[in-house]
Amino acid sequence: MGKSFSMCKSLEVITLIEQIEKAFSWRTKPEVLAYSHVLTHDELSEVNIFSALSWSETTSSLWEKYFEVIHYFSPDAFRYFLPGILKVSLSDNIPGLIVCEVLISNLNRSPNVDNWEDFFINRWTGLTVEEYEALQAWVLWQIDFANNEEECMSLSVAIRTLDILKNTTKHI
């Protein structure tokens, strides 16, 4: 039974990776990757590491080492590289990458949209319904690895936040 369950999980992961690739396949790398012109030299260096890569060429070790770069990306660059994070965590079976924890933390929001700051809104709006659904499926995958009730609650809030964002997109 363990082997067949493992095969089902593998098929689930493959299907989820395909969903992510399909949802984000239309995106092209933006010309401007940096969020601000006031980034430090080190922050700009981290952004520049990604300038030679497509999102599909990123690795879990790269994301683990440079997890803060998602804060330095322009909103378009953030949305462009987002599927790279999702895909490597799935393909390498590492749901606990620091960058994944940062994404979930960012999505742990009040349901009151008026309390959302511009930095969050600028990054997380502008996705398609399909992209939000792929993100929600990825968060559901994360729930299987939650270590405690607090992590499950945070992941549930992330799904709710994505629902709010997705429903806002449908009405635009």
Salt bridges, closest charged atoms under 4 A:
GLU12 OE1 - LYS9 NZ 3.79
GLU21 OE2 - LYS87 NZ 2.75
ASP76 OD1 - ARG79 NH2 2.58
GLU117 OE1 - ARG109 NH1 2.82
GLU131 OE2 - ARG27 NE 2.73
GLU133 OE2 - LYS166 NZ 3.99
ASP144 OD2 - LYS9 NZ 2.46
ASP163 OD1 - LYS166 NZ 3.59
